[in-house]
């Protein structure tokens, strides 16, 4: 049974794929929010990460007969988030 995860460590441990944000991606978003806050704008509501990465365990994918490209998956997820 394929497992989808939230960390590249799970992919290394045998999950099919993971969708996650790196510390750099989160830091960039927090920096943008902090700059906005210090310019007098409210922080706003909690939000999901704007940037994310996708990792695929190619061995698991191959054993399931799947060919998954991490970059293609990430692009498709970004388009789905934007509603296009």
Rosetta blueprint (number, residue, H / E / L):
1 X L
2 X L
3 X L
4 X E
5 X E
6 X L
7 X L
8 X H
9 X H
10 X H
11 X H
12 X H
13 X H
14 X L
15 X L
16 X L
17 X E
18 X E
19 X E
20 X E
21 X L
22 X L
23 X H
24 X H
25 X H
26 X H
27 X H
28 X H
29 X H
30 X H
31 X H
32 X H
33 X H
34 X H
35 X H
36 X H
37 X H
38 X H
39 X L
40 X L
41 X L
42 X L
43 X L
44 X L
45 X L
46 X L
47 X L
48 X L
49 X L
50 X L
51 X L
52 X L
53 X E
54 X E
55 X E
56 X E
57 X L
58 X H
59 X H
60 X H
61 X H
62 X H
63 X H
64 X L
65 X L
66 X L
67 X L
68 X L
69 X L
70 X H
71 X H
72 X H
73 X H
74 X H
75 X H
76 X H
77 X H
78 X H
79 X H
80 X H
81 X H
82 X H
83 X L
84 X L
